[in-house]
Amino acid sequence: MKGVRYFAMIGGHQCGPYTLDELPGAGVRPDTYVWCKGMADWEKAEDVADICRYYRMRIFDMMHGGLRNESAVSGQTGQSEKSGGEDPYGNVPLRFREFARKSGIDPGEFNDINPEPDISRPPMPTLMLALATTIFCSPLTGLIAVYYSFKSAKTWNESERNDSSKDIYTPGERKELKLKAYDYSRRAKMWIGISFFVGIIATALVGAHII
């Protein structure tokens, strides 16, 4: 409701009217009483659906540097599926894909270009960190990080497996397995980061509601 203007009780004085975009600058907090045409009485900002929705989107944009909000992500995901375009969640294992979509985060925004890793040593272990973000930040996306952490360790161990009676893998195949292990590790780190940011958003929203 962009056209609606709100009055606010700030410092014991009635101020305004303000548009939604002007409320933060005016010092409107969750416990600030507001009123607009059509409301029966003054209410706390946190109890007004349009203001809560606006602040939630604002916090999301602040934390993610302008990432799409959840409704936009859902709409674009639907268009992508209908038009046969590239699914941003296509690299997520099918069993976790719905969890990833529910998070409202486009994993493509967190991708970065890395040089070829040094495969003379194993990737940095990420399982404990993945478990921590699953428990304390975001179970939905944290499970994906746990999955990739397991895959990374398992693939690296497979690349190191030997059989005294024969060569299990050629040097080229071992290198490919090691590169896959590093790729799984990179994805695990990406989803750990996503889980961390989702946790920050949730904490900010809960804190804003309590204040």
Order of alpha helices (4+ residues) and beta strands (2+ residues): beta-beta-alpha-beta-beta-alpha-alpha-alpha-alpha-alpha-alpha
